[in-house]
Amino acid sequence: MKKTFFALSIFSLLAFVSCKENASSKVKSDNVTEAAQRDEASKQVPVMEFEKAEHDFGTIEQGTPQETIFTFKNTGNAPLIITSATSSCGCTVPNPPKDPIAPGEQGELVVKFNGSGQNQVTKTITVNANTEKGTEQLRIKAFVNPKGAAPVGPTK
């Protein structure tokens, strides 16, 4: 038992001594430069700032198509790319720009609403883009009166 313990101790000591290399000598300066460039590039992100995040159509008659434009600006330092824009239902259709928006430039997101529903209606538009947050939320709302009925809801 003593011989086994002694042999194991010697083996452990040799393994410990043989692993005493200087780790900093193994770092390649090319890799450090590449990592610094990658880190700097990751800080460059677009920022999507909308003039307004909600639009109220006021009181409308049922079935009356409506349209609004959400204007935004890329206040970041990289091109803004909108990958998709979806709405909470099929009655609202967002139409985002197809081309990237350069830093400092403006873009427009056209939203069409077909006027369906009744009474107070609120729809959400989700914009997916290459921003740090990844998504932006917009809303449209309207008070929809039934066709041929006297106006009931709030006026604009």
Residue pairs with C-beta under 8 A, 6 or more apart in sequence:
44 76
44 77
44 78
45 76
45 77
45 78
45 130
45 131
45 132
46 74
46 76
46 77
46 78
46 79
46 80
46 81
46 101
46 103
46 129
46 130
46 131
47 74
47 75
47 76
47 80
47 131
47 132
48 72
48 73
48 74
48 76
48 80
48 127
48 129
48 131
48 136
49 72
49 73
49 74
49 75
50 70
50 71
50 72
50 136
50 138
51 70
51 71
51 72
52 70
53 70
53 136
53 137
53 138
53 139
54 138
54 139
54 140
54 141
55 68
55 70
55 111
55 138
55 139
55 140
55 141
56 140
56 141
56 142
56 156
57 66
57 68
57 113
57 140
57 141
57 142
57 156
58 142
58 143
58 154
58 155
58 156
59 142
59 143
59 144
59 145
59 151
59 152
59 153
59 154
59 155
59 156
60 66
60 115
60 142
60 143
60 144
60 145
61 115
61 144
61 145
61 147
62 115
62 116
62 117
62 118
62 144
62 145
62 146
62 147
63 114
63 115
63 116
63 147
64 115
65 112
65 113
65 114
65 115
66 112
66 113
66 114
66 115
66 140
66 142
67 110
67 111
67 112
67 113
68 110
68 111
68 113
68 140
69 108
69 109
69 110
69 111
70 108
70 109
70 111
70 125
70 138
71 106
71 107
71 108
71 109
72 101
72 106
72 107
72 108
72 109
73 104
73 105
73 106
73 107
74 80
74 101
74 102
74 103
74 104
74 105
74 106
74 107
75 103
75 104
76 103
76 131
77 103
78 103
78 130
79 100
79 101
79 102
79 103
80 100
80 101
80 102
80 103
80 107
80 129
80 130
80 131
81 100
81 101
81 129
81 130
82 96
82 97
82 101
82 107
82 109
82 127
82 128
82 129
83 128
83 129
83 130
84 96
84 127
84 128
85 94
85 95
85 96
85 109
85 125
85 126
85 127
85 128
86 94
86 125
86 126
86 128
87 93
87 94
87 111
87 123
87 124
87 125
87 126
88 123
88 124
88 125
89 123
91 113
91 114
91 115
91 116
91 117
91 123
92 111
92 112
92 113
92 114
92 123
92 125
92 140
93 111
93 112
93 113
94 109
94 110
94 111
94 125
94 127
95 109
95 110
95 111
95 112
96 107
96 109
96 127
97 107
97 108
97 109
101 107
109 125
109 127
109 138
111 125
111 138
111 140
113 123
113 140
113 142
115 142
115 144
116 144
117 144
118 144
118 145
118 146
119 143
119 144
119 153
120 141
120 142
120 143
120 144
120 153
121 141
121 142
121 143
121 144
122 139
122 140
122 141
123 139
123 140
123 141
124 137
124 138
124 139
125 137
125 138
125 139
125 140
126 135
126 136
126 137
126 138
127 135
127 136
127 137
127 138
128 134
128 135
129 135
129 136
143 152
143 153
143 154
144 153
145 151
145 152
145 153
